[in-house]
Amino acid sequence: IFTGLLVCPLNIFYRSTRYYFLRVMRNIVFSPFYK
């Protein structure tokens, strides 16, 4: 039970930060095309 509580928030945090990082990188890559 302790390991599940320890891994679950880290998994959610990792997933959200990975999604945010991919979105930021996509904005950086496509920013010259928007101008």
Secondary structure, 3 states (H helix, E strand, C coil): CHHHHHHHHHHHHHHHHHHHHHHHHHHHHHHHHHC
